[in-house]
Amino acid sequence: MKAKDALGQAGERLAADYLEDHGIRVIDSNWRCASGEIDLVGLDGGELVIVEVKTRSSRRYGDPLEALTRAKLVRLRTLAVLWAREHQRVAAPLRIDAVGIVLGRTSAPCIDHLRGVA
């Protein structure tokens, strides 16, 4: 496994734990279809939450959340609809969140959670 892939998987596990600790029940992860991938899917009360996770080992090249582009957010909205259809949750209110994680070697992880980014 590539170091970048391992970092991404570690970040997604941390994000899932963080979300669970903050009342969002994670119900799916790494869902894929021909149009792309959703990192995490959760439920926050009755609201369906699609979560994009961005993990970096440092802020040397900027904050992880700076990697979210308008095109990525539009694609996430499309993927959210596809996920909801496949899982018969079309009527659920929908929210797109982002979690940015800096996972340094010597310091505790820094986790930023932005709600309703798209």
PyMOL commands that set and color helices and strands:
alter all, ss='L'
color gray80, all
select helices_A, chain A and resi 3-21+64-67+70-86
alter helices_A, ss='H'
color red, helices_A
select strands_A, chain A and resi 25-33+36-44+47-56+94-102+110-114
alter strands_A, ss='S'
color yellow, strands_A
deselect
rebuild
show_as cartoon
